[in-house]
């Protein structure tokens, strides 16, 4: 007896057709370039470009590294809807001596992070970028340099400031300081992706 041919499900095709544009929107909201995403995933720029344009059929082999790079669940890339597990399982990483754990997974601003900042030998290097930043001290003491202000924040204290003003922070004690920080994509790039300028 001959097995009937399996016909493609039109609804599946419609879901897959939306994946490419959704990938582009997510990447652009995060302020990531194709080159940066290629470096983070190991997928070539041309493949990522074809995937976003709908000229490459999405597969788990392609979507899993992209979801990991954006730190979002796979079903958000596919757009299957429904309510998934709401728990955040942060994967900490170390950038310029800071230990950073993301506490949000949806692309776009604002983003929340828990940061463990070690003491610094010399004065911190002030930086500027677009946006606002909010920090809350969990433990330790945070030294916040903001324009002409040089402040020390203790557990339970918070600060909010315009990041176009030169600012920097480090631990004010002998041990590390733990803080929660909320800011937009510009701050994420400055603090966690950009390398300090060398003279």
C-alpha positions as CSV (number, residue, x, y, z in Angstrom):
1,X,0.0,0.0,0.0
2,X,1.5,3.3,-1.1
3,X,2.0,5.9,1.7
4,X,0.3,9.2,0.9
5,X,2.6,12.2,0.3
6,X,2.8,14.7,3.1
7,X,1.6,18.1,2.0
8,X,3.3,21.1,3.4
9,X,1.3,22.9,6.0
10,X,0.5,26.5,4.8
11,X,0.5,27.7,8.4
12,X,4.1,26.4,8.8
13,X,5.2,28.2,5.7
14,X,3.6,31.4,6.9
15,X,5.4,31.2,10.3
16,X,8.8,30.5,8.5
17,X,8.2,33.4,6.2
18,X,8.0,35.8,9.1
19,X,11.2,34.5,10.7
20,X,13.6,36.6,8.5
21,X,12.0,40.0,9.0
22,X,11.7,39.2,12.8
23,X,15.4,38.4,13.0
24,X,16.2,41.7,11.3
25,X,13.9,43.7,13.7
26,X,15.5,42.0,16.8
27,X,19.0,42.6,15.6
28,X,18.3,46.3,14.7
29,X,16.6,47.0,18.0
30,X,19.6,45.6,19.8
31,X,21.9,47.9,17.7
32,X,23.9,44.9,16.4
33,X,25.5,44.8,13.0
34,X,25.5,41.7,10.8
35,X,29.3,41.6,11.3
36,X,28.9,41.6,15.1
37,X,26.2,38.9,15.0
38,X,28.4,36.9,12.7
39,X,31.3,37.1,15.1
40,X,29.0,36.1,18.1
41,X,27.4,33.1,16.3
42,X,30.0,31.9,13.9
43,X,27.5,32.2,11.0
44,X,28.7,34.0,8.0
45,X,27.4,37.5,7.2
46,X,26.1,36.4,3.8
47,X,24.1,33.6,5.4
48,X,22.7,35.9,8.1
49,X,21.8,38.4,5.4
50,X,20.0,35.8,3.2
51,X,18.2,34.5,6.4
52,X,16.9,38.0,7.2
53,X,15.9,38.6,3.6
54,X,13.9,35.3,3.5
55,X,16.3,33.8,0.9
56,X,17.6,31.1,3.3
57,X,15.2,28.7,5.1
58,X,15.6,29.0,8.9
59,X,16.9,25.8,10.7
60,X,17.7,25.0,14.3
61,X,21.4,24.9,13.3
62,X,21.1,28.7,12.4
63,X,18.5,29.8,14.9
64,X,19.9,28.4,18.1
65,X,23.2,30.3,18.0
66,X,21.3,33.5,17.1
67,X,18.9,33.1,20.0
68,X,21.9,32.5,22.3
69,X,23.7,35.6,21.0
70,X,20.6,37.8,21.6
71,X,19.9,36.0,24.9
72,X,16.3,35.4,24.1
73,X,14.2,32.1,23.9
74,X,14.1,30.3,20.6
75,X,10.3,30.7,20.4
76,X,10.7,34.4,20.3
77,X,12.7,34.2,17.1
78,X,10.1,31.9,15.6
79,X,7.1,33.9,16.9
80,X,5.1,30.8,18.0
81,X,3.4,32.8,20.7
82,X,2.2,31.3,23.9
83,X,3.6,31.8,27.4
84,X,7.0,30.2,28.0
85,X,8.9,29.7,31.2
86,X,9.2,33.3,32.7
87,X,12.3,32.5,34.7
88,X,15.6,34.2,33.7
89,X,18.7,32.0,33.8
90,X,21.5,34.6,33.4
91,X,24.8,33.5,32.0
92,X,27.4,35.7,33.6
93,X,30.4,36.9,31.6
94,X,33.5,39.0,32.5
95,X,34.2,42.3,30.7
96,X,37.1,44.5,31.7
97,X,37.2,42.9,35.1
98,X,33.5,43.2,35.8
99,X,31.2,40.1,36.1
100,X,28.0,40.8,34.3
101,X,24.7,38.8,34.4
102,X,21.8,39.9,32.2
103,X,18.4,40.0,34.0
104,X,16.3,40.7,30.9
105,X,16.0,38.7,27.7
106,X,13.7,40.8,25.5
107,X,15.6,42.8,22.9
108,X,15.5,46.6,23.0
109,X,15.7,49.1,25.8
110,X,15.9,49.2,28.7
111,X,18.1,46.2,29.7
112,X,18.8,45.2,33.4
113,X,22.0,43.7,34.6
114,X,23.5,42.6,37.9
115,X,27.2,43.6,37.9
116,X,30.0,42.7,40.3
117,X,32.7,45.4,40.0
118,X,36.1,44.9,41.5
119,X,38.3,47.7,43.1
120,X,40.4,49.6,40.6
121,X,44.0,50.6,41.0
122,X,43.7,54.1,39.6
123,X,40.8,56.5,39.0
124,X,38.1,55.2,36.7
125,X,38.0,56.5,33.1
126,X,34.8,58.6,32.5
127,X,32.8,57.9,29.4
128,X,29.8,59.5,27.7
129,X,27.0,58.1,25.5
130,X,23.3,58.8,24.7
131,X,20.7,57.7,27.2
132,X,20.0,57.4,30.9
133,X,21.4,55.0,33.5
134,X,20.0,53.8,36.9
135,X,22.2,52.0,39.4
136,X,21.2,50.4,42.8
137,X,23.8,49.1,45.2
138,X,23.2,45.6,46.6
139,X,26.4,45.2,48.6
140,X,29.7,46.9,49.0
141,X,30.4,50.5,48.2
142,X,30.1,52.1,44.8
143,X,32.3,55.0,43.8
144,X,30.4,57.1,41.1
145,X,32.3,59.8,39.3
146,X,29.8,62.1,37.5
147,X,31.2,65.3,36.0
148,X,32.6,67.3,39.0
149,X,30.9,64.9,41.6
150,X,32.8,62.1,43.2
151,X,30.2,60.1,45.3
152,X,30.2,56.9,47.3
153,X,26.9,54.9,47.3
154,X,26.2,52.3,50.0
155,X,23.8,49.3,50.0
156,X,20.2,50.5,49.4
157,X,21.2,53.7,47.7
158,X,20.5,54.4,44.0
159,X,21.5,57.0,41.4
160,X,20.0,58.0,38.1
161,X,21.8,60.2,35.6
162,X,22.1,61.4,32.0
163,X,24.8,59.4,30.4
164,X,25.8,62.3,28.1
165,X,27.5,63.6,31.3
166,X,31.0,62.1,31.8
167,X,30.6,59.3,34.2
168,X,32.4,56.2,35.6
169,X,32.1,53.8,38.6
170,X,34.1,51.3,40.5
171,X,34.3,49.7,43.9
172,X,35.0,52.2,46.7
173,X,36.1,49.5,49.1
174,X,38.8,46.8,49.3
175,X,36.3,44.2,48.0
176,X,33.9,44.2,45.0
177,X,30.6,46.0,44.9
178,X,27.4,44.4,43.6
179,X,24.9,46.6,41.7
180,X,21.8,46.4,39.6
181,X,21.9,48.6,36.5
182,X,19.3,49.5,34.0
183,X,20.1,51.3,30.7
184,X,19.4,51.3,27.0
185,X,21.3,49.8,24.1
186,X,23.8,52.6,23.9
187,X,24.9,51.9,27.5
188,X,25.1,48.2,26.8
189,X,27.5,48.8,23.9
190,X,29.6,51.2,25.8
191,X,29.9,49.2,29.1
192,X,30.0,45.7,27.8
193,X,31.0,45.6,24.1
194,X,33.3,48.6,23.4
195,X,36.9,48.5,24.3
196,X,38.4,51.4,26.1
197,X,40.2,53.9,23.9
198,X,44.0,53.8,24.0
199,X,46.0,57.0,23.6
